[in-house]
Amino acid sequence: MQIGSYMPTHGVFMRNENEFWLERAEPQDQKPVAFAQLAERQGFHSLWFPDHVTLPRQTTNVNIVNPETGRRHYPVSPSMYDALATMAGVAVATERVKLATSVLISPYRPPLHDARQFATVDWLSNGRVIAGVGAGWALEEFEALGLDYERRGDQTDECIEIYKRCWTEEIVEFHGEFYDFANLSMDPKPVQKPYPPLIFGGQSRAGARRAARLCDGFYPIFSNPQVGPHDLDHFLDEIRHEADRVGKDLSQFQLIALSSCRITAPDDPWLSTGKRRPNCSGTPEMILEDLAAFAEAGYSLMVFFQDCPSGTVDEFFERAQQVGEEIIPKAKEIQAGGEWMPVS
């Protein structure tokens, strides 16, 4: 089991028993390069950078993170670093840790632009990029960008196909409903061959099918801290069915999960409330038990939101260091099950 970390480049994470959310962090406090260097020293597998172009001060549709409660997980005016621009800065300040978007919302920008940026960061990092992509959820953000929210899935399909062509074909050509071009060059190609891993982040059956059909892995959010490792198995069933339909070998397909995490002392009063503890929370031994359960369900990489009750980036740093010291060495001994390809 590998451990990744969500980056604090859109804010600091907090959680209660049923949901999580971001508190605003000022740009001077986020320190993405310093955090990346700490995470690399502590043995994290990868760093995951969130993506939005902008966020309306109010959103009417329920987001994918807290669907049961409807709570918006972003503050009204978040301070947000751009994902790929920040990844480029981190790339030249680190050597081993992998760099992933979590996730880049494909319809928001021209796919030729995104393909170029991913390839650039892959070169700057010497082949450490993971291309996490998704279809998006915020209706008002789509409207602000002049995009059709209802067609975002179809548009995402075309974007993913264009990324692949840009990264593998000498002469790039595409004729679709949303994009139409021919006789283009797109160099340099990424360092990784045939291209960086394409991981689809989603919380829907359609997203699971899209992952199986077009991508190299699936990345759901275990947003409710009470949701267990097998509670999203219906998505894995969709992946299996779609893979059968298109003739895809799932031994080359990866499962990655996003979950909150909070390490506590054994005598923390929170552990004695009698309530079910949230996933990946409690003592290091408890968290390792949870990781073993996720591995048994097929997941070989867990990306952690560090729960920070103080609401400070300093605590985010401290908790990441604790994960590196007390969780990561033993987690690497846990083997994932199922027919899926382990993340390496």
C-alpha positions in Angstrom: 0.0 0.0 0.0 1.4 3.4 -1.1 0.4 6.6 0.6 -0.1 9.9 -1.2 -1.0 13.4 0.2 -3.5 15.9 -1.0 -1.9 19.3 -1.3 -3.0 22.3 0.8 -3.1 24.5 -2.2 -6.8 25.3 -2.0 -7.0 25.4 1.8 -6.8 23.4 5.0 -8.9 20.3 5.7 -11.3 19.8 8.6 -13.7 17.0 9.3 -16.5 16.0 11.6 -18.1 12.5 11.8 -20.0 12.7 8.5 -18.3 15.2 6.1 -15.2 17.3 5.4 -14.5 20.8 4.2 -11.8 23.3 3.5 -10.9 26.3 5.5 -9.3 29.2 3.7 -5.5 29.4 3.8 -3.7 32.5 2.7 -1.4 32.1 -0.2 1.7 32.9 1.8 0.8 30.2 4.3 0.3 27.3 1.8 4.0 26.8 1.0 3.5 24.0 -1.6 7.3 23.6 -2.4 8.2 23.3 1.3 5.4 20.8 1.9 6.4 18.8 -1.2 10.0 18.6 0.0 8.8 17.4 3.4 6.5 14.8 1.9 9.3 13.5 -0.3 11.6 13.1 2.8 8.9 11.3 4.6 8.4 8.7 1.9 5.0 9.8 0.4 4.4 8.2 -3.0 2.7 11.1 -4.6 1.3 14.6 -4.1 -2.2 15.4 -5.5 -3.0 19.0 -6.6 -6.7 20.1 -6.7 -8.1 22.1 -9.7 -10.6 24.9 -10.2 -10.5 27.9 -12.5 -12.8 29.9 -10.2 -15.5 29.2 -7.8 -18.8 31.0 -7.5 -19.6 32.4 -4.1 -22.7 30.2 -4.1 -23.3 26.9 -5.8 -26.8 25.4 -6.2 -26.0 21.8 -7.1 -24.9 19.3 -4.5 -21.2 18.6 -4.9 -19.6 15.2 -5.1 -17.8 15.5 -1.8 -20.6 15.8 0.7 -23.7 14.5 -1.2 -25.5 13.2 1.8 -25.4 16.5 3.7 -25.1 18.9 0.8 -22.5 20.9 2.6 -20.2 22.8 0.2 -16.6 21.8 0.9 -15.0 25.0 -0.3 -15.1 28.3 1.6 -17.0 31.3 0.0 -13.7 32.9 -1.2 -11.0 30.3 -1.4 -7.4 31.2 -2.1 -6.4 28.7 -4.8 -3.1 27.9 -6.5 -3.3 26.7 -10.1 -2.6 22.9 -10.2 -0.3 22.4 -13.2 1.6 25.7 -12.6 2.3 24.7 -9.0 3.3 21.2 -10.1 5.9 22.7 -12.4 7.4 24.6 -9.4 7.4 21.6 -7.2 8.9 19.4 -10.0 12.2 21.3 -10.1 12.4 21.3 -6.2 11.9 17.6 -5.8 13.5 14.4 -7.1 11.3 11.3 -6.4 7.8 12.1 -5.3 5.1 11.8 -8.1 2.9 14.7 -9.0 -0.8 14.3 -9.8 -3.8 16.5 -10.5 -6.7 15.8 -8.2 -8.3 16.2 -10.6 -7.9 18.4 -13.6 -11.4 19.2 -14.8 -11.0 18.5 -18.5 -13.7 20.6 -20.1 -12.5 23.8 -18.5 -9.6 24.3 -20.8 -8.7 23.4 -24.4 -7.3 19.9 -24.4 -4.4 20.9 -26.5 -3.4 23.3 -23.8 -3.7 20.7 -21.1 -1.8 18.1 -23.1 1.1 20.6 -23.5 1.2 21.4 -19.8 1.1 17.8 -18.7 4.0 16.9 -21.1 5.9 20.0 -19.9 5.6 19.0 -16.2 6.5 15.4 -17.1 9.8 16.7 -18.6 10.5 19.0 -15.7 9.9 16.2 -13.2 11.8 13.5 -15.3 8.6 11.4 -15.7 6.8 11.8 -12.4 3.4 13.0 -13.6 0.1 11.3 -12.9 -2.7 12.8 -15.1 -5.7 12.8 -12.8 -8.7 14.0 -14.8 -12.4 14.5 -14.2 -15.7 15.9 -15.6 -16.4 18.5 -12.9 -19.4 19.2 -10.7 -20.0 22.9 -10.1 -22.8 24.1 -12.4 -22.0 27.8 -11.9 -18.4 27.4 -12.7 -19.3 25.8 -16.0 -21.7 28.7 -16.7 -19.0 31.3 -15.9 -16.7 29.6 -18.4 -19.3 29.5 -21.1 -19.6 25.7 -21.1 -22.5 23.3 -21.3 -22.8 21.5 -17.9 -25.1 18.9 -19.3 -22.6 17.8 -22.0 -19.6 17.7 -19.7 -19.2 13.9 -19.9 -19.2 13.8 -23.7 -16.7 16.7 -23.8 -14.5 15.0 -21.3 -14.4 11.9 -23.4 -13.1 13.9 -26.3 -10.5 15.6 -24.1 -9.0 12.3 -22.9 -8.8 11.0 -26.5 -7.0 14.2 -27.6 -4.5 14.0 -24.7 -3.5 10.5 -25.8 -3.1 11.5 -29.5 -1.0 14.6 -28.5 1.2 12.4 -26.4 1.7 9.5 -28.9 1.2 10.7 -32.5 3.6 12.6 -34.7 0.9 14.4 -36.6 -2.1 15.2 -34.3 -5.6 15.1 -35.8 -9.1 14.9 -34.3 -12.6 15.4 -35.6 -15.3 15.4 -32.9 -18.4 17.3 -31.8 -16.5 19.7 -29.5 -13.0 19.8 -31.1 -12.0 19.6 -34.7 -8.4 20.0 -36.0 -5.8 18.4 -38.2 -2.1 18.5 -39.2 -0.8 19.7 -35.8 2.4 19.0 -34.0 2.7 18.5 -30.2 6.3 18.1 -29.0 8.0 17.2 -26.8 6.1 14.0 -26.0 6.0 13.1 -22.3 9.0 11.3 -20.8 6.7 8.4 -19.7 5.8 6.0 -22.5 3.3 5.7 -24.0 2.1 8.6 -21.8 1.6 9.5 -18.1 -0.9 7.3 -16.2 -4.4 8.7 -16.9 -6.5 8.3 -13.7 -10.2 9.2 -13.8 -11.6 10.8 -10.6 -15.3 10.4 -10.2 -18.3 9.6 -8.0 -20.7 8.2 -10.5 -21.4 5.0 -12.4 -20.8 6.9 -15.6 -17.5 8.0 -14.3 -16.5 4.5 -13.4 -17.4 3.3 -17.0 -15.4 6.2 -18.4 -12.4 5.2 -16.4 -12.6 1.6 -17.6 -13.1 2.7 -21.2 -10.6 5.5 -21.6 -8.2 5.6 -18.6 -5.6 3.6 -16.7 -7.2 3.8 -13.2 -10.1 5.0 -11.1 -10.0 7.5 -8.2 -13.1 7.8 -6.0 -13.5 9.9 -2.9 -14.5 8.2 0.3 -15.9 11.6 1.4 -18.1 10.4 4.2 -15.7 9.3 6.9 -18.2 6.5 7.8 -18.1 4.9 4.3 -16.2 1.7 4.3 -13.8 0.3 1.8 -16.5 -1.9 0.1 -19.2 0.7 0.1 -18.2 1.9 -3.3 -17.9 -1.6 -4.8 -20.8 -0.8 -7.2 -18.3 1.4 -9.0 -15.9 -1.5 -9.3 -18.7 -3.6 -10.7 -19.3 -1.0 -13.4 -15.6 -1.0 -14.2 -15.6 -4.8 -14.6 -18.7 -4.8 -16.8 -17.4 -2.0 -19.0 -13.9 -3.6 -19.3 -15.6 -6.8 -20.4 -17.6 -4.9 -23.0 -14.6 -3.2 -24.5 -12.1 -6.0 -24.0 -9.9 -4.3 -21.5 -7.4 -6.1 -19.3 -7.9 -5.0 -15.7 -4.5 -6.4 -14.6 -3.2 -3.1 -16.1 -5.8 -0.9 -14.3 -5.2 0.8 -10.9 -7.5 1.6 -8.0 -6.7 4.7 -5.9 -8.8 6.0 -3.1 -9.0 9.5 -1.5 -9.8 9.6 2.2 -9.5 11.9 5.2 -6.9 10.9 7.8 -6.4 11.9 11.4 -3.8 10.3 13.8 -4.7 10.5 17.5 -3.1 9.4 20.7 -4.5 6.3 22.4 -6.0 8.3 25.2 -7.7 10.8 22.9 -11.3 11.3 24.3 -12.6 11.2 20.8 -11.8 7.5 20.7 -13.9 6.7 23.8 -17.2 8.3 22.6 -18.6 4.9 21.7 -19.3 6.1 18.1 -17.9 4.4 15.1 -14.6 6.0 14.3 -14.1 7.4 10.8 -11.9 5.7 8.2 -8.2 6.1 8.5 -8.4 7.7 11.9 -7.2 6.8 15.4 -3.9 5.5 16.5 -1.4 4.4 13.9 -2.3 0.8 14.5 -6.0 1.6 13.8 -5.1 3.4 10.6 -3.0 0.5 9.4 -5.9 -1.8 10.1 -8.1 0.5 7.9 -5.4 0.5 5.2 -5.3 -3.3 5.2 -9.1 -3.3 4.6 -8.8 -0.9 1.7 -6.0 -3.0 0.3 -8.2 -6.1 0.6 -10.9 -4.2 -1.4 -8.4 -3.6 -4.2 -6.9 -0.2 -3.5 -3.1 0.1 -3.7 -2.7 3.8 -3.2 -4.5 5.9 -0.5 -4.4 9.7 -0.8 -4.9 11.4 2.5 -6.6 14.6 3.4 -4.9 15.5 6.7 -7.6 16.5 9.1 -6.4 19.7 10.9 -8.7 20.8 13.7 -6.6 23.9 14.3 -7.3 25.0 10.7 -3.6 25.8 10.1 -1.1 24.8 7.5 1.5 24.3 10.2 -0.6 21.4 11.6 -0.9 20.0 8.1 2.9 19.8 7.9 3.0 18.2 11.4 0.5 15.6 10.6 2.2 14.7 7.3 5.4 14.2 9.1 3.7 11.9 11.6 2.2 9.9 8.8 5.6 9.5 7.3 7.1 8.4 10.5 4.4 6.1 11.9 2.3 4.9 9.0 4.2 4.8 5.7 6.9 2.3 6.6 4.4 -0.3 7.7 1.8 0.5 5.1 4.4 -0.5 2.4 4.2 -4.0 3.7 0.4 -4.3 3.0 -0.4 -6.0 -0.3 -3.5 -5.1 -2.3 -5.9 -7.8 -3.5 -8.1 -8.3 -6.5 -7.4 -8.3 -10.2 -6.1 -4.8 -10.3 -2.6 -3.5 -11.1 -0.7 -2.3 -7.9 0.5 1.3 -7.9 4.2 1.5 -7.9 
